[in-house]
Amino acid sequence: DVTVCILGSPTAFLPILLEGGTRCPGAMVLCLSPTWASRVPSETSPGAWSLLLSRGISFEAGGHSTLETFLPPRRANYVTGTFTTGGPESGWVGELARDLDCPTGGSVPLARRLEDPLLTRWVLAARANLPVPPTLAFVLGSRGDLPAELVASGVKLVKLEDPQGQESLVKEEVGTFLGSTAMEPYSQVAVRPAGWRWSGTGTRSTHGKEEGEAVARAVCARLCGLQEEDSVLLEALVPTACLPAPPPRSPAPRLPVALRICTLVCRSWGDRPQLCQVACAVGRAEAPVPHRVALPQGLDSSLQQWGVVAPGQRQVLATRLQEAAEATMAAILATEAELSPQQRGGTRARTDLLGVDFLLACVDDALELVALSTNSQRCLETCLLAHGMGRALGEPPSDMPRVVAEVLLHWAQCHLVEGKDILLIGAGGVSKGFVWDAARHYRLKIHLVESDPEHFAAGLVETFLPYDSREHRRDEEHAERVAELLRSRGIQPHACLSYWDDCVVLAALLCQRLGLRGCPPAAVRVAKQKSRTHQHLQRCRRGCPPPAAFAVPCRRLQSHGDVERAAGTVPFPAVAKLEFGAGGVGVRLVENAGQCHAHAARLWRDLRDDDDHPGIGLGWGNAMLLMEYVPGTEHDVDLVVFQGRLLGAWVSDNGPTRLPAFLETAACLPSCLPTDRQAQLVRAALSCCQACGLRDGVFNVELKLGPTGPRLLEINPRMGGFYLRDWIREIYGPDLLLAAVLVALGVPPVLPARPVPRGHLAGVMCLGSEHGVALGGGGGLAALRALQERGLVRLNRLFEETAGDGEYEEPCLSVACGGATRAEACLRLLGLCQALGIDSPRYPVEHFLSHFK
């Protein structure tokens, strides 16, 4: 079972628990007492512990909760809770969560670091490159949790061997600080003790900048009680920006007020920071606005209240705030990665939810966000209060509880797959190289069945099982022999799947023999054979609309006599292609029966078996089909389906193919289509998969969209190839590979219910025949790799060398650029292609990209 355990008080987590119960009933468990859980030595991670729950409150759909006793105890896959210091639960919560073998969203040591203003202000300034209030900090020289050389813009550190008798040094440092250039814009300062012990105490004194003697005395007074983990901070009081505001309705004088902006950021899919919610608080200007003392309000209305009237300016500030909050999270994660397991509270402990507070200041007549501090839970409580206030007025609920619940469930599922034995059929080529990195990342044990005994993946897997299965017309026999091979090795896989097009039927047969979850072999055979797919769908006439509405007239071709018969039923122009083909090899537009005869003769002569062109399905034979040409734009739809239910779908657009062949030229993600047209494609893709019997798995469906709606080209009963997994992961976060593994294990993957793209990608395919000189001898490939290391391009190597030649050529490389908008991504890509010689009159990249509008 997937088990997300929340330890301690439910106050800050209740909406998240309720949302998690709706998304994954029973998976969210609240533990209110240390007697409800126990720690046992981990069976998988020496020196770590597993957390077992004997009791807990579980959450179901509809907001129902139940106090349960778990026999046997439930093992936690993810743990978080109230780690903040000072709470009544922090002692036992911290002890139960220490040194666990599962992902742990926080710990007492990490919470103490987040609640220390000096530590976090250094991270904000030095690692996230954010402006912070000018700060002078006094610490004991023995303090070991600070970097040896604390260098950060706006933060100066003074180390004292003994806080007593340092009046002259303190006075000198205070005078230098108050007279520094950084303090010129400010008139007031505050003196306060800092450190996790002082979090939320509000102990401070405020002074005018000109009161140097009083400031120095206040600092010395605070130094008397200085402890090793504490500091004394002298910091500028940064006023909230004063903007022109509408005339007051009342003649009474206005009180000066301050605005504090609270942000909540989570560690999302792929360890990417994601801003979840923003809440603002307004208070008197002479003191900062602490958490828990003011009702929150929205960012947009707060900015309007402050005089930011133009919607465009408010949107710019909102974007800058998102960038600053996510940069803070990234800096915190990078800093935590450098800590020892003991400093983090365990090998798997990390910060997954982070609060960051900002002020809106005015610097050189420009609005600027000044980062104040971080916290482990206060911003979460404030944002949840804002969420509840909106619902009381009938406002649509904010996305924050749902997003956080999805992320916590996702990390629990990542732990669930660790150590699972996965039988993988077919290694594929260099384009599938990401599988081995992903397997290591998710800690999967891969048992690989591969026809090439010298395949490079042999040393990258738990078990390498060389077996020649290239003659796929004998897959029933192959399945029995592979099953016997597994029995002889004592391998009992938890799941079996294939990402390689040739091997999907063999994988389905093995699932059936081994009693593992997968699609029925008959369904995979229907999807694998293109003419059979369409003919099957044409018989499916139930539904609204029926699957038959998406099928295209086609006929199987095994001889020239079949060509004559097909020409009488399939209108021209038509498309002739391999029945079991992959990669677009051998696909051609034919205008009449004569052209179809000529193309079939060439193809049957050149492509007879797998040795002639490996990896394109010739192990199934070289039969062809003739199908009606469908006008319109071409799209890929990648689906995650569990027990017939759609869990996730992503639509990408393809540029114009190079006729008369149909080689892919360009692509973009997200789709340019409006949402209703994307919904048509997703519905058609799902309907076709369900009608064929594909009810469990990750599938790639190729369709065309014309004026009358979607028409199916083909179904690939496996994860999308080429760049698709990489692009979807980059733009939306979820990993199709992990989703496929979870489905094969019988676990419905938790995916974003309302996925929001993080940007746009536009890419172009490169061909050896067109770009070999520019990429090789011209140094283009080396330049692209250097740009990739800097995060400026995305490369997906499809083949080590040019695959095929002439009309049987396949793309060797996908080059993509990202941008905040589609136009920006396309412009960057076009400029890159022009600079490297990828764009040419024979290969007009600008024309290919012009279709993405």
N, C-alpha and C positions, 0 to 999 in steps of 0.2 A: 504494500500500500504506500501511496504518497502521503507523507505525514509532515506538515509544517507545524512546529511546536512554538507557541508563544508562552514565555515564562513570565509570571508576575501579573501585575495589574492589567486589566483589559482596557483601562480608560483610553489610552492612546491608540489602541489597536482594534477597538470593537467594530468600526465600520469596515476595516480591512478583513476582519474575521468573517463578517456577514457576507461581504463580496466574495471572499474565497469559498465560503460554503455554497454560494450560488454557482460559481464556476466549476468547482470540483467538490461535490457534496462529501462531507466526512473527512476531507483531507486536512482541514484546519482544526487544530486541537489547542485549547487553552489550558495551561497547567497553573493552578492557583496555589499550590502548596508543594513544598519540597518532599513531602511524603508521597506525592503522586508519581514521582519519577525516581529512577535509580541509574547509576553509572556502572557499566561493566567494561572490562578491558576489550578493546576493539579486536575483532577477528581479522581485520584487513590492514590496519595501520598500527604497527607496534609503537607502544608508548602513548597512544591515544585512547579515548574512551567512546563508547556508544551510549547514547541516552535512550533508555527504555521507559515508556509511559505505562503505568499500571492503571491510572485513572486520568480523566480529562474531560473537558467540555468540548464536544464536537459540534460543528455547524453544518447545517443542511440548507438546501434550497428553500427560499421563502422566509428566511430569517429564523428558522427553527434551530434550537440548540438543545443538547442532551448531555447530561452528566453520565458518562459511561465508565464501566470497568473493563479493562482490556485483558483478556485471557486468550492467548499469551500476551505479554506486554507488547505494545507497538514501538517499533524502532523509529526514532526521529530521523528524517532525511534533511531537515533544515530547522535551525533553532535561532530564535531571536527573543528579545524581551526587554524589560525595564532595567537597563544596566546603569542608569544615571545614579551618581553618588548621592547619598542622603535619603533615598527612598527606603521605605520599610522592607522592600523585597530585594534590594540590590545585593545583599550579602548572599542569600541562598541562590538567587538567580545567577550571580556571577560564578558561584562555585559549581552549580550544575552545568553551566555552559563552558567551563574551562576545559581546554585540550580535547575537544570532541573530534570525531572522525568525519563528521558531516559539515557542510558549509554552515557557518555560524555568523549571523548578521550582527556583529558587535561583540563587545566584551567589556568588562570593567576597566582594564587597562586602556583600551581604545577610547571608551567614553571619557576617561579622565584626560586623555590627550585632546579630545575635541572640546572639552570644557575649559581648557587652559588657554586664555586669550593670548598669552605670549607665544606659545607654540603655534597656535593656528594663525596668528597674525604674521608670523614668519613664513608659514606655508603660503598664505594668501599673497604676500608681497613677493617672496623669492621664487616660488614655484608656479603660482597662477598669474603672476605679473599684474596684480590688481592694486589700485591705490588703496591705502589704509590710512587711518588717522596717524599723524606723526606721533611716535611713541618712544619714550625713554624708559628702559626696563632695568631694574636692579635685581640681581640674583646672587645667591651664594656661589662661590667658585667651585664648590664640590658637586654642583648639580650636573648629573650625567645624561639627562634625557634631551639636552639641547645639542645641536651640531657644534663641532669644535670651533668652527668659524661661522658665527651667525651673521651673514651678510644679507641685508634686505633693504630695499629702498623704503625709507620712512620709519625704520625700526633700528634703534641703537641699543646695544646691550652693555651693561656695566657689571662686571663680576667682582664681588666683594668676598675677601677671605673671612672677614669678621664684620658683621653689621654694626658692631659697637665702635665708637670713636672714629667714625668716617665722615664727620660733619663737614670738614673742609672739602673732601673729595666730592661729597654729594652736592654741596653748594656750588662748586665749580662746574660739575656736570649739568646741574639744573640751570645755571646761568647760561651756559653755552647752548643748551637746548632751547631755552626760551628766546634767545636772541638769534636762533638759526634762521636760515632762509625758509625752511619748511614751515616755520611757525608764523611767518609774516601774515598769511591771510586770516589768522585766528586770534581771538581776543581772550578766550578762556581756556583753562586747562582743568583736568581732574586728576586727583591722586587716589589710587585705590590699591588694595591688595588683590593679587590675582593668583589663580591656580584652581584645581578642581575642588579644593575644600571651600573656596569662596564663591563657587558658582551660585548665582541667584540670590546672594545675600544683600546686594545693593549697597555695600559698605564703601563709601567714597566721600571725598570732599572736593568742592569746586572753588576755583580761585581765578582772579583776573591775571592775565599774562604779566602785567607790570608788578605783581606782588611777589617778587623773587624770593624775598626772605621768608614769607609765609609759606610759599610752595616748598622751599627747602626744609623748613621745620616740619611740614606735614609729611614729607618723604621720610625724614629721619624718624619721626614718630612711628610710622608704619614699619620701618626697618627693625624696630626693637623686637617685634614678634616674628621675624622672618624665619621660615623653616625651609628645609632643603628643596621641596617640590614647589615652593611658593615663589612669587616675585612681587615687586612693588612697581606699579606702572604709573608713569606720568604721561598723560596723553592729551592731545588737543581735543577740545569739544567742537566737533564739526557741525556747524549749523545746517539745517535743511535749507535748500535753495529758496530764495525769496523771488517769486515771479509776479508779474502784474496780475492782479485779481480783479474780478468785477467789483464795482462799488458796493459797500456794505448796505444792507437793508436797514440797519439800525445805526443811530449816531454814536452808540457806545463804542469805546475804543476796542480794537481787536487785540486779543491776547496772542503773543508769539507762540507758535506751535511747531512741533517737530514731527517728521514722518519716518517711520521705520518700516523697511520692506523685508518681509520674511519669506524665504524660499525653501522648498523641500525638493531635494534631488535624490534619485534612486540609482543604484547600479543596475542597469537594464541588460537586455540580451547582449551577449558579446562583450560584457564588462564595460559597456558604454554608459556614461552619465546621461540621465534624462531628467529634465525639469518636470516635476509632477504638478506643483501648484504654487501660487503666490498669494500671500495675504499681507495686508498693510495694517499698521496701527498708528494712530495719531495721539499725541500727548503734548504736555507743556514743553516749551523749548529749553527751559533751564535744567531739565533732567532728561536722560534718555528714556525712551518708552520701553519698559521691560515687558517680557511676555507675561501672560496671564492677568494683566491688569486693565486691558482695553479690548473692546470687541473689534474683531478684524473687519476689514473692508477690502474691496477688490482693487487691483492695481489701476485699472483704467479710470474708475471713478475717483481714485485718490489723485491721480495725475491731473484730471480735470479740475478737481477741487484746488489744486495747487497752481492752476493757471495754464497748464499745458493743453491748449484748446485744440490745436490741429491734430486730427486723427493720425496723420502720417507720422508726426513727431512722437506721439504716444506709442505707435507701433515700433518705431526705431528704438525707443527706450526699452520696450518690452523685449525686443530681440537682443539688445545689449545685456539686459538683465539675465536672459536665458544663457547667453554665452558666458557671462561672468560666473553664474551659479554652476554651470556644468564644468567650466575650467577649474573651479574650486574643488569639485568632486574629483576630477582627474588628478589634480595635484595631491589631494589627500590620499587617493589610492596609490599613487606613485610613491609617496612618502611611507605609507604603511608597508609597501612591498619591500622596503629596505630594512624593516625592523626584524628582529629575531622572533621566532615563535613565542618565546617567553614574554617579550615586550608586547606582542599582539594579544596574548591570552590563549594561544593555540595556533597550530599550523593552519587550520582552516578558518580562523577568525578574521573578519574583515568588516569594514564599514559598508553597509548596503543602503542605509537611509541616512541622509545628512541634511541638517538644517543650516542655512547660511543667511546671515542678516546683513542688510545693506542700508546705507543712508543715501538720499538723493541730495547731492551737494552742488554748489556752483563754483567752478574753477575757471578763472579767466573768462568770465561771462558765458561759459558753456556748462550745460548740465552734465554731471558726472556721478557715477555710482561708486560710492566708497564702501569697501567691504569692512564690516566691523568684527564679526566673530563667527564661529561655527558652534553647533550643538548637536547632541545625539537624539534629542526627543522633543525639545520645546517647540521647534517649528512644526513638527508633526502634530502636536496637540493643537497649535494655533490653526493650522490648515484644516484639521478635522472639525474644529469649531466653526470655521467659515463654511465648510461643507454642510454641516448640520443646520446652520442658520438659513442657508439658501433653500434647503428642502422644506423648512418650516413655512416658507412663503409659496411653496409649490413650484419653485424653480427646478429645472432639470438637475439631477445630481451631478456633481463634478466628477471628472474622470479619475481623480487621485486615488480613492480607495480601490477602484478596479485595477488601475495600473500597478499599484503596489502589490495587491494580492496576486495578480498575474506573474509579477516578477518573482515573488517569494515561492510560488508554486513551481515556476520554471527552475529555480535553483534546486528545489527539492527533487525535481525530476532528473536534473543533471546528476545528482548524487545517486539516484535510484539505478541509473544505468552503469554506474562504476562497477568494474569487475565482471560484468556479464559476458558470457561466451557467445560470440556472434559468428555464425557460419556465413561467410561471404563467398558468393559464387562469381568468379571472374574478376580479375584485377583491373582490366582495362589498360589504357595507355597513360601517357603523361598527363592528359587532361583530367584524370581521376587521382592525380597525386595528392590532392587535398584530403582524400579519405584517410591516408596514413597519419597525417598530422592531426586530423580530427579524432581519430581513434585513440591516439596518445593523449590528446587534450581531455577527452571524456573518459579515459581510463578503461577503454573497452579491450577485451581479449578477442582478437580477430583470428579466426581459423579460416585460411584462404584456400579455396579450390581453384587452381589456375592451370590452363593448358600449356603455358610456356614454362618449362622447368627452370629457365634462366631468368625469369622475370625479376626486375629490380626490387619488387616488394617482398621477395622471399625473406629478406633479413629484417623486415619491418613489422612482422606479424608474430602472434603467439605460436601458431602452427602453420606451416606451409605444406599443402597437399597437392603435389603436381598430378594432374589427371587430364588427359586429352579429351575434351568434350566438344571439339569444334564441329563434329558431324552432328548437328542438332536434330536431325531427323531420327536419331536414335536416343533421344533424351530419356525415354522411359528406362532403357538399359543403363544409361549413364547414372540416373538417379539411384538405381538399385546398387550399382557398384560404389558410388560415393557413400551411400548409407553404410555399406559393408566396410568401407575404408574408415569411416568414423567409428564404427563399433570396434574395429581392430585396434584403433588408437585410444579407445576409452573416452572419446569426446562426446559430450552430451550438451549440445548448444541450447541456449535459451531462446535464440531467434535465428532465422535464416532469411537472407535477402540478397538482392543483386542490384547494383547500379549500372551494370553493363548490359546494353540492349540485347546482345546475343544470348545472354544467360538467364533471362527472366522466366522462361518456361521451365528450365531445369530447376531454378530456385523454387518455383511453385510446386513442382513435383516432390522436391525434397521436403518442403514444409508439410505436404500431405503425408509423406511416409513417416516423418519424424514426429507428427502430431503437434506441429508448431503453427502459430497464427500466420495466415497469408491468404492471398486470393486463390480461389479454386484454379487448378491448371486449365480447365476448360475455358474459364473467363480470360485468363492470360493469353491463351492460344487465339481466342477471338480478337483480342486487342492487338496482338502481335502481327497477325495476318491482315493487311490493310483492306483487301477486297472483302474478306470475310467480315471485317468490322462493319463496313457500310451495308453489306447485304443483310447482316444480322439486325442492324438498326432499322433498316427499311421494313422489317417485319414487326417492329415494336411500335404499335399504333395506339397505345394507351397513354394517357397523360395530357397535360395542357401546357404547352403543345407536346405532342408525342415525340420521342427520340427520332422517329423517322423524319421529322421536319428538318433535322440537321444533317442527314445523310446525303451523299452525292452519288448519282448514277455511276457505276463502274463495272468493269468486267475483268476477269483473270485472263492472263495471256501466257500460254505455255508453248504455243506454236504459231506459225504464220496463219494457219487456219483460224485460230482464235482471234487474230487481228481482224480478219475479214468479218467474222461474226460480231465482234465488239463494235466495229465501225457502223454496223447497222442499228445499234442501240444507244451508243454514247455519242452525243453531238460533238462536232468539232467547232473551235479548237478544243483540244483535250490535253491531258497530262499523262505521259507514259513514265512509269517508274517501277523500281523493284518492289515486289510484293512484300519482302521482309527487310527492305533497305533501311539504312540509317545515314545520318549526316548529309542528306540531300544528294548523295552520289547516284548518278544515272538518271536523275529526274530531268525531263525535257518536255517543252511545249511542242506539240505536233499539230500542224494545221489540217492534215488530211491523212487518209489511210496510208498513202505512199510514204510519207515521212515517218509514220509509226512503224511500217515494215522495216525501213532503213535503220531506224534507231534500235529496234529490237534485234535486228541482225548483228549490228555492231556490239550491242551489250551482251548478247548471248555468246558472241565470239570472244570478247575481251574479259568478261567477268563470269567465270565458270564455277569457281569454288573459292574457299577462304584464302588460299594462297595467292590468288590474283589480287585481292584487295582486302586485307584482314580488317575485321571489326565493323563491316557494313551489312552483315546478315547473310553472307553467301553460304554459311554453314547450314542454312535452311534451303538452299537451292537458289537458282537465279530466275525463278518465275517472275513475270511482270504483271502489271495491271494498267488498264486504260480507264481514266476517270475524267468526268466532265471538268473543264476549266472553270473555276469559280472566281469571278471578279471581286475586288475589294481589297481592304488592308489586311495584312497577316499579323497574327498575334499568338503568343504563347500564354497558356493559362496553366499555372502550377497549383495543384490541389493537394491538400492533406485531408484524407477521408478515413474515418474510423467507424466501423459497423454501419456503413452507408451514410453517416452524418458528415457534412462538410465542416471541418474545423478551421481551415484557412485557405485562402486563395489569393494569388498574385497575378496580375495581368501585365505583360510587357508587349511592346510594339516592335515589329520588324520593319526595316526599310525595304525599298523595292528590291526584288531579286533580279539577278542578271539573266535576262532571257537571251536565248531560249532555254538555257539551263536555269536552275532555281537556287543557285548558291546564295546564301545569306550575305548581305552587305553591311547592314547597320542595325542597331537596336537601341531602345531607350527604356528606362524604368524610372519612375512610374509611367503608366500609360498616359498618352495624350488624350484619350477618350474621356468624355463626360461619364459620370458614375453610372448613369442608367445604361449606357452602351457597354461599359465594363460588366455590369450586372448581367446583361444579356449573354456575354461570352462565358461568364462563370456558370450561369444556369445551364447553358447548352453543354459545357464541358462536363459538369457534374451529371447531367441527365444521360449523356452518352456513356460515361463510366459506369453509372449504376445499371443502365440497360445491358451492358456487357457483362455484368457480374463483378465488377471491380469495387469491392466494398471496404477494403482495408489496405491502406498504403499511401504512398506519395506518388502522384501521377503527373505527367506532362502531356498536355493536350494542345495540339496545333489546330488553329481555326482561322477562317477568313471571315471578315465582317463586311458585308455589302449592304446596299440600301434596304434589302428585305430581311436583314438579320444575319445571325451566325451560320456558317456551314463548316462542318468538320473536315479537316484534312486527314489527321491521323491521331491515334492515341498511343502514347509511349507509356507502358505500364511499369514505369520506374521514375526515379527522380530526374528532373530536367538536366540536360547536359550542357556542354560548352561553359558559358559564364554564369548560368542562371542561379545556381546555388550561391555563388560568391556575391552576385549583385543583390539578391534578395536579402542576404545576411547584412550587407553593407547598408542598404537603404531602409530596411524594415526591422532588422535585428534577428528574427528567428532563423534557425539553421534547418534546412530541409533534411540534411543527413541525420541530425538528431531526431527530427520528427519521424523519419522512416524507421529508425531503430526503436523508438518508443512504441509506434504502432505495431511493429513486429513482436515486441515484448507484451503486447496486449494492454498498453497504457495509452489512453487518449492524450496526446500532447496538449499542453496549455499554450495557446497562442494568443496574440493580442486580439481582443474582440473588435477593436476599432483601430487598426494599424494606421499610424501616421508616418509618412515618409520623412526621413531625415535630410533629404536632399534629392538631387536628380543625377542620373548617370546616362551618358550617351556613349556608345561604342561603335567601332568599325572593325570588320574582319579584314585580316591581311592574308594574301595568297602568295605562295612561293613564286608562282609564275609572274606575278605583278610586282612583288615587293622584295623578292629575294636579294636583289642587288642593294637596294636602299637599306634594308635591315641588316644584311650581312656585311658586304664589302664597304658600304657607306657608313657603317658604325651606328646605324639607327637603333639596333636592338640594345647595344650597350648604353646608348643615351636613354632609351626607354627604361631600362633596368635602374639606372641612376635616378630617374624621375620617380620611379615606383618606390625606391627606398626613402624618398622625401615625401611620399604620400600624395604626389601630384598626378599620378596616373594609376590605373588598375590594369594589370596585364594578366591574361589567362592563356597560358601556353596550351595549345590543343594537340600539337604533334611535335616531336623532336625534329623531324624533317618533313619536307613537303610530302603530303599524302596523295598518291595518285598523280596523274597529270592530265592535261587537256580537259575534256568534258567530265572526267572522273576525279578531278582535283577537289580536295577539301581544304577549308581554311586552316592555317597553321597557327594563327595568333589572333586574339581579341585585344584591342587597345581601347580603353575607355577613360573618359574624363568626367569629373563630377562638378557640380555647381549648385548654388542655392536655388537656381531656376533652370528649367530645361534649356532656355535660350543661352544662358551662361555656360552650361555644360557643352552644348553643341559648338559654341564659339571657341571655347578652349580646345575642343577636339579638332575642329577644322584648322585652327592655327598650328596645332602640333603636327597634324598630317601634312600640311603644306610645308612646314619647316623640315620634316624628315623625308619628304618625297613620297609619302604614302598616297597623297592626293595627286592625280594626274588626269589628263584628258581621257585616258583609257579607263581610269578608275575614279570617277568624279565624286569625291567625298561630299562636297557641298550639295550636290544633287541628292545623294542618299539621305543626308540629314534634313533636307528641306521638307521631307515628308512628316517630320515630327512637329506638327503644329496643332 
